[in-house]
Amino acid sequence: MLDAPALPPPAIVAPAPREVSFGLVAGRLPAGTERVIVRAGRYVAAVEPVRGSTFAVKVRLVAGPTTVRVTAIDGRNRRSSSVVKSVFALPTDSDPRGRTPRAAPVLARVLRRLVREHGGTCGIYVQDLRTGEGAAWNAKARFPAGSTLKLAIAVSVLRSVHGKPSPSSNLGALLGKMLVSSDNDAANALEVWLGGSTSAGSARVDETMRAVGLTDSLMFGGYETSRRPAATPIPIRVESQASFGVGKYTTAADLSRLLRSVYLAAAGRGPLLRLGVTGSEARYLLWLLAQVNDRGKLGRFFDPAIVVMHKAGWLTGARHDNGVVAYEGGAFVATVMTWKVRNADLLAGRVALRALGLLAS
């Protein structure tokens, strides 16, 4: 008697490699499949009966880098599997809801107290990405942007391509260097890729920022290298202004809006989708930001179960961080910009810690 032919492997549509995952596992199944087993890393995340040729299941994933394996089993107990590698799992129920921003008075008082304790000039914006609650301090004041606007370069690049770049491509390598290592040469090369020169590329980046609604940000050429609502809205004001001359600038409100747009796009929502950035590309961008090896600012008080996807920036006198903090049950965007502030990195960590304590309660 001949052996039964092998069962073809399932085709996994979500999650995709080199992307963050909110826990959705979906795909197509070989004919006759009756059950699927989903494993995340070494753990069984789900065992589900199925009917038909497709499946979609929401599973709990352990936050951090992982692999996802889907095993199909048919009525004759034949099995086949497919694996997706290089997935960065986000905590359960951390996907955004896109609510209208509304003021959280208690959080606002906490921010004001932290500002007084640290001195100097700072701009802060915090918003819960599921409820819309948040607070701000001096969030419309302009600061020298430093590397924080490299996120805007990345968004502009993804508007101009179809799908996330291949890991072996020059474009993929440049995006990784610019965001993960904050490499200035890579940022300049991407601006040249966008417009033919750093100045023309900057104009493309400025156009993207205006399209997203960022009105207080300016790219201003390349980077120096070794060679050279229904409820009360969140108030956005200027309390004090840094004096830094000409150059790149942005505000806490603008940076938060940009990163919030990326996080919304990753879940299939928000303005970036209309501008040509796909959900897959946004999840790829967050996957890069999750690999930034700098937990001394927004993430300094968090363990690895809390994921911080962020882009920091610093110049003489200025230290900033802009990130999404994802935890089990929610996520918030937090931007802390500082000018001549005592223990600026500590301030960023304290803002994120207090925001988590208030928004997650």
N, C-alpha and C positions, 0 to 999 in steps of 0.2 A: 504494500500500500504506500502510495506516495505521501510525503509530508505535505501538510497544508502550506500554501504560499505565505510568505511573511506579510505581516500587517504593515501597510505604508505608515510612515511617521506622521504625526499631526503637524500642522503648520501653525506656529505661534505668531499671532498678529500683535498682541500686547502681553507683556512689556516688550520693548525693542531694545537691542543692545545700545550702550552709551546713552542711556536716558534715565531720568528718575522715574519711579513708579509709585502711583497712589494705591496700588494693590489690585488693579484690574488685570486679570489673566484671561485672554480670549484668543480664539483661533478657529481653524477648520479641522475637521476630524475625518479619518478614513471611514469608508462605508462599513456599517455594522458595529460601530463603536457603541458600547453600552455604559461604560464608566470612564471617568478621567481621574487621574491622581496628579495633584499639583504639589511639587516639592520646591521649597525655597531654601537654598543651601542644603543642609543635611536633614531638614525637618519637613514632615508632611504638613502642608498648609490646607489641603482640601482633598476630599474624596467625594466625587459627585456623579450621580447617575445622569445620563444624557440621552436625548433623542434628537435625531437629525444630524446634519453635517457640520454644525457650528456649536461653539460653547462660549460662555462668558461667565466668570465667577470672580467675586471680590474676596480677596483673602487678606489675612493679617500677615504682614511681613516684618521681620526684625530690621530696624532701621540700620542702614549702612550698605556697603557693597555686597552683592549677592548674585547667585545664579538661580534661574527658574527652570525647572524641568517639568514637562507635561508628558504623562504616560497615558496612552489610549489602550483600552482593554475591550475586546469584542466578545460576542456570545460564546466563542470557542476558547476563550481565555488566552487568545493570542495578544501579545503586547508589543507596542512600539513607543519610542520616546523621542522627544526633541528638547533641546536645551538652548536657553538664551543666557549668554554671559554678559558681564560688564553692565549689570543693572544696579542702580543705587536706589534702594528701597526707602521710602519716606514713611514716617510713623502713621499708624492707622488714623483715619478721619482727619488728616491734615490738608485735604484738598480745599481750595477756596470756594467761597459762595458768591462773591461779587456784590456784597451789600453796599448801600450808600454810606459814606463816612458820617459818623455822628460822635459828638463829644462825650468823653468819659471824664467827668470832673475830678474824681479821686486820682486817676492816673495823671491828670494835668497838675494837680497839687504835688504829686510825687516828683514829677519832672522839674518843677520850679525849685523844689527843695534841693534836688541833686545839682542843679545849675548853681545855686547859691553856694553850695559846699565846695564846688570845684573852681569857681571863679572863671575869669577870662570870658571870651565870647564863644558861644556855641549855638548850634541849630539842631533841633531834635524833632523827629516825627515818628510816631508809633501808631499802627493801625492793625486791629484784628482782621484777618482776612476771611473770617467766617461770619462775624456779626457786624463788622463795620465800625465798632467802637474804637476810639483812639484819642490821642492828645498830641499837642505840638507845642514847642517853645522856639520862638525866633526862627520859624521854619521857612520864612520867605527871605531871610538874609542871605546874601551871596557870599560864598567862600571860594578860595582857590581850590579847584576841583581835584587836581592831582590825577591819580589813576582811577578815581571813581567813574569817570566818563568812559573808561574802556568798555564798560557794559553797554554804553550807547553805540560804540563802534561795532561790538558783536551783534547787536540787534540790527544795525544797518546792513551788516554783511549777510545775515540770515534773511533779510528782506530781498536780497539780490540773488539768492540761490534757490534751487528746487531740491529740498530735502537736506538733511544734515550732511556735512562734508564727510567723506571717507576718512578713516583714521590714518590711512597711508598717504593722504593728499597733503600738498603744501598748505592749503587753506585750513584743513583740520589741525595741522601742526601749529600754525600761527595762532589760531584761536586758543589752543591749549596753552601755548607759551604766554600769550597776552593775559589770559584770565587766571590761570593757575599759578604761573610764576611772575605775573605782572611785568612781563618783558616789554620795555619801551620800543625796542627795534621791531618786535612783532606787531605792536600797535601801529607804528608808522608804516610798516609794510602793508598792513590791511587797509590803512587810509589810502595808500597809493593804489592798491587793488580796487578800491571803491571808485576813485576819481582820477587816477593818473598822477596825482601828486598829493602831498599831505594837506595842502591848502584846499584843493578841490575835494579831497576825501572828507575833510572837516565840514565843508558845505553840505555834503550828503548826510553826514551825521547830524548836523544842525537841522536839516529838513526832517529827518526821522524824529528828532526830539520834538519839533513843533507839531508834527502829525500826531504824536501821542499826547500833546497838551503841555509839554514842558516849555514854559515861557521865560524862565529865569536861568537858563543854562546856555553856555557857549563853548564850543570845542576849541576854537582858536589854534588851528594848525596842529603840527605833530608834537611828539614828546621829545624832551632832551634825552640824548643818549651819550654813551662814552665818546661818541664822535660829535654830539650836540642834539439839597435833601429834605426828608419828612421830619427829622429831629434836628436839634441844634447842630450845625456843622462844626467840624474841628477847626478852631480858629487858626489861621495862618497869617502871621504878622512879622514885622521887623521890630525887634526889641533893641538890638545893637548890631552894628555892622563892622565886619573886619575891613581893615584898610590894607589892600595887597597889590594895588596897581593893576596893570593890564595882564591878560592871559586867560586861560581856561577858568570858567567859574560855573557854579551850580548852587542849588539850595537843597536843604533837607527835604522839603516838600517835593521838589522835582525828582530827586533820586528815588524817593519812596514810590512816587507814581510810576516811574519807569520799571522798577523791579516788581511792583504789584502787577503791572501789565504783563510782564513775563510769566509770573506765577499763574495769573488768570488764563493766559494763553495755553499754558501747559495742561490745563483742565478743560480746554476747549471753549474759553470765554474771553471777552474783553476786546479792546481796540486793535491789538497787534494782528489778530486774525484777519481783519479787514485790510491791513497794510501788507499782507503777504507772508507773515511769519506763521508757520503751521504749528499745531500742537506738538508734533514730533520735534520740530526745531527748538521750540521753547523748552521742552523736557531735556533736550540735549544741552542747551545752554545752562539749565539748572544742574545737570549732571557735572558739567565743568566747574561751576561755582561750588558744588559740594566737595570738590577735591582740593579747594584752597587750604593749604596747610598753615593756617594762622588762627588759632583759637584764643589769642590773647586779648581780643577786643570784645565784640558782641558775644562770642562763645566762651569767654574765659571761665565762667562759673558753671558750665553745663557739661554733663556726661555725654558719651556718644549716643545715647538713646534720643537725645535732642539734636536735630540736624540743623546746622547753620549754613545756608547757601549765601555767600556774601562776596563783595568786592570792596576792599579797603583802598585808601589812598593817603599819601602823606607827602608833605613838603616841609621846608623849614618853618616852624611855627604852627603848622596845620597837621592834624591827624583826624582821619575820617573812617567810618565804616558804614556800609549799607548792606543789609541782608534780610533774608526771610528766615525766621526761626520756626521750625516745624516740630511739633510735639504730638504725642498721642492725644487726639481730641481737638486739635486746632493748629493754627499757624498765625503769625503776625509778621508784618514788615517793620523793621526798625532802622532808622537812619540817625547817626550821631556825627555831626560835623563840629570841629573845634578849631579855635584860633587862640594860641597862647593860653591854653587851659592846663591847669595842674593835673597830672595823672590822667591824661585824656583817654588812654586805653582802659583804665579802670572805670572811668565815667561810662564808656560804652558798655562795659560788662554789667555795671550796676543798673543802667537803664534797661538792658535786656532782661536781667534777673527780676527786677521789680515789675516790668511789664508782664512777664510770664506769670508771676505770682498773682497779679490782679486779673489778667485776661483769662487765665486757665481756671480760675476759681469758680 
